């Protein structure tokens, strides 16, 4: 039976799912380490971030998100200047997360979205998808999560969102 562990402190979240078995002492030890981390962190580290579409946030992000919510993956690829498999994979990931509001996606969902970028996607990109994804993960543009889920890194998500919005 797989073990599931999820810890959330403010906007920082840790999630684990796997075959490791934890006894009571191991769990107590884990929480002891987390407690010491929380004590050593600068004040405010674990405070929740305001939601992006919070009108009191004052950054106008709600207007930006409303303007890009209905974009197609082809439009996202065009705004990002997509030509290579890497570019189209990033465009599809940005489309899934920025335009569709997804927190994560699977490889299958990413490929399906890439294939919808008519005029940008070509069949060779499917054959090279494993290599493309490995390079994106190694470059810390894409993060692997539990199971087969993945998402853009926070920095890359912010960069792509800004680039899509300004085009």
C-alpha positions in Angstrom: 0.0 0.0 0.0 1.5 3.4 -1.0 2.2 6.0 1.6 0.9 9.5 1.1 2.2 12.5 3.0 1.2 16.1 2.4 2.5 19.0 4.5 1.5 22.6 3.9 2.9 25.7 5.7 1.5 28.9 4.2 2.2 28.9 0.5 4.9 26.2 0.8 3.7 22.7 0.1 5.4 19.3 0.2 3.7 16.2 -1.1 5.1 12.7 -1.2 3.5 9.5 -2.5 5.5 6.2 -2.7 6.2 2.8 -1.3 8.2 4.0 1.7 6.7 2.8 5.0 7.0 5.2 8.0 6.7 4.1 11.6 5.5 6.5 14.3 9.1 7.4 15.3 10.0 8.3 11.7 7.0 10.6 11.3 7.8 12.2 14.7 11.4 12.7 13.5 10.2 14.2 10.2 7.9 16.7 12.0 10.7 17.6 14.4 12.9 18.5 11.4 10.1 20.6 9.8 9.6 22.4 13.1 13.3 23.3 13.3 13.2 24.5 9.7 10.2 26.7 10.5 12.0 28.1 13.5 15.1 28.9 11.5 13.3 30.5 8.6 13.1 34.2 8.3 9.8 35.8 9.5 7.0 35.6 6.9 8.6 32.7 4.9 5.5 30.5 5.4 2.9 33.3 5.2 0.3 32.6 2.6 0.7 34.6 -0.6 -2.4 36.7 -1.7 -4.3 35.1 -4.6 -3.4 36.4 -8.0 -6.9 37.5 -8.8 -7.4 39.3 -5.4 -8.5 42.9 -6.2 -6.8 44.1 -3.0 -3.5 42.7 -4.3 -3.3 45.9 -6.4 -1.1 44.4 -9.1 -3.7 44.2 -11.9 -3.0 40.5 -12.3 -6.7 39.7 -12.5 -7.0 41.8 -15.7 -4.0 40.2 -17.2 -5.3 36.7 -16.5 -8.7 37.6 -17.8 -7.1 38.7 -21.1 -5.2 35.5 -21.6 -7.6 32.9 -20.2 -9.2 32.1 -23.6 -6.1 32.0 -25.8 -5.5 28.9 -27.9 -2.3 26.9 -27.7 -1.4 28.2 -31.2 -1.7 31.8 -30.0 0.5 31.0 -27.0 3.1 29.4 -29.3 3.0 32.4 -31.6 3.5 34.8 -28.6 6.3 32.8 -27.3 8.0 32.4 -30.7 7.7 28.6 -30.8 9.7 26.8 -33.3 11.6 23.9 -31.6 10.2 21.0 -29.6 11.3 22.7 -26.4 9.4 25.9 -27.4 6.2 24.0 -28.2 6.4 22.0 -25.0 6.8 25.2 -23.0 4.0 26.8 -24.9 1.7 23.8 -24.3 2.7 23.8 -20.6 2.0 27.5 -20.3 -1.3 27.1 -22.1 -2.4 24.4 -19.6 -1.3 26.3 -16.6 -1.8 30.0 -17.5 -4.8 29.9 -19.9 -6.6 26.8 -18.5 -5.6 27.5 -14.9 -4.3 24.0 -14.2 -1.8 23.5 -11.4 -0.2 20.5 -13.0 -0.6 18.2 -16.0 0.5 14.7 -17.3 2.8 13.9 -20.1 -0.2 12.7 -22.1 -2.0 16.0 -21.5 1.0 18.0 -22.5 1.5 16.0 -25.7 -2.2 16.4 -26.6 -1.9 20.2 -26.1 1.3 20.3 -28.2 -0.5 18.5 -31.0 -3.2 21.2 -31.0 -0.6 23.9 -31.9 -1.3 23.5 -35.6 1.4 25.1 -37.7 3.9 24.8 -34.9 3.8 21.1 -33.9 5.3 18.4 -36.1 5.3 14.6 -35.6 9.0 14.4 -34.8 8.3 16.3 -31.6 6.4 13.2 -30.3 9.4 10.9 -30.9 11.7 13.3 -29.1 9.3 14.2 -26.2 11.3 12.2 -23.6 14.5 13.9 -24.4 12.7 17.3 -24.5 11.1 16.8 -21.1 14.4 15.6 -19.6 16.2 18.7 -20.8 13.4 21.0 -19.5 13.6 19.2 -16.1 17.4 19.4 -16.0 17.1 23.1 -16.9 14.7 23.6 -14.0 12.0 25.0 -16.3 9.7 22.0 -15.7 9.2 20.3 -12.4 8.2 16.7 -11.9 5.7 16.1 -9.1 4.0 13.1 -7.6 3.0 10.2 -9.9 3.1 11.3 -13.5 2.2 15.0 -12.8 4.5 17.8 -13.8 4.3 21.6 -13.8 6.3 24.6 -14.9 8.7 25.9 -12.2 7.5 29.0 -10.4 10.1 31.2 -12.2 9.3 29.9 -15.6 5.6 30.1 -15.0 6.0 33.8 -14.1 8.3 34.5 -17.1 5.9 32.8 -19.6 2.8 34.5 -18.1 4.4 37.9 -18.5 5.6 37.2 -22.0 2.2 35.9 -23.1 0.4 38.9 -21.5 2.7 41.5 -23.1 2.3 40.2 -26.6 
